[in-house]
Amino acid sequence: MARLWQKDYSLDSLMQHFTVRNDYILDKELVISDVLGSVAHARGLERIGILTRDELSALEKGLADVARSSMDGSFVIREEDEDCHTAIELFLTAACGDTGKKIHTGRSRNDQVQTALRIYMREASLRIAHEALSFAGRLLSMARRYEMVPMPGRTHTQLAMPSSLGLWFSSFACQILDECRLLMSVNGILDQCPLGSAASYGVPIPLDRRFTSGQLGFARVQKNVLYANNSRGCFEAMLLDCCTYLSSCACKMAQDLILFTLPELGYFSLPRELTTGSSIMPQKKNPDGLELVRSRSALVASCSSLVKDISRSLVSGYNRDFQDTKEPLLTGLSTTYSILAIMTRMVDGLEVYEDRLLAGMRSEIYATDKVFDAVLAGGSFRDSYKAVGLDLDSVDARDVHEALEKRTSIGSPGNLHLEEDEEEVRAMQGDVESRLDALQDVYSRLVDVPVKVVSW
């Protein structure tokens, strides 16, 4: 058997290469997911009498062997296999004889691929959430450490009002927290099992879809079999949109750090081991990591757009176009994870120069404070604003710490309420770790091999 769809003719070699492209290479990332889905499916077939107990045992052993060889890098997927699904079935047929030919009973490659991707996305979303929350936690630690250290606040890149380093660090942490809430909501949507939907229309055998869903640790079955197929592309886009928000937040912070580490400002310096050099200028320590965060956040956004553009106008049911959503999905997920990881390390090694921050608090930054002095003395805001604006030379420097302490409304520099954000990070991290542990328990009940669904 060369292909799952084998016919009585040979496929044109150009067509072979055009339809497969690099899918068989990408599918190395999905072998473990497919093994897990296949074990659950085989157990479901044994449950309804399609497989005997001995046949199930043989298939489970064969699938465990695939998992072992995948984990040590020796499992081979050839271009003529098209994908990991065919390669795995060929392996089972070689190892188990006619029993291997039964594994696909009741399955289409559509729901097989969907199930493998769903298993992968479910874990990937949790791993990205865990890394994002680690980043948020580190930002909050820096906010706590430098809570009342003055920092010039800027709008339009120009000096605006007194601010603090605590406010700057925690602003990104708050954004990451919101984006993790959204990511965990999407994780809940992903947590439904498409296995058994076949080619969008079910099959005329009594598959126990709740049983196989439970075997795989999904919260529920994705009931409507046509929707199970139509959700391909849609679910990937939801997850990649979350990745886009997270990487865009990292990009904004990266841009700030590039600006604030300029020698002319010198608010921070980056850890030397996270900078690179020039081939011609020996003095250079370049913020290449931050620059690549900027560009790769655009890459993540393009992955999300590509998935949506491919799938938005397709008719119901499976279309081969869906194949081309796999690469942007895998690229977008791994890139997001690496962006968050490098930004966490950047923040860990950041050196703060409080004297340079204080030097940036020029007298003009207190203009608005002078307006509110007049307001508190009984003047109207508009008249006070006009008077100060017409006499800016009268604005004097102030005690910056006193200026910050006067900003007492919730979330202002003098009242950040960091403890609430810190508690939420801890609670969400605990939830994510619990879910990841639960998935490992599911995997261990399916195969007797320590496996990792997501390789990064």
Summary of the structure (lengths in Angstrom):
residues: 456
radius of gyration: 27.9
end to end distance: 33.1
largest distance: 92.0
contacts: 1497
relative contact order: 0.13
helix: 66%
strand: 5%
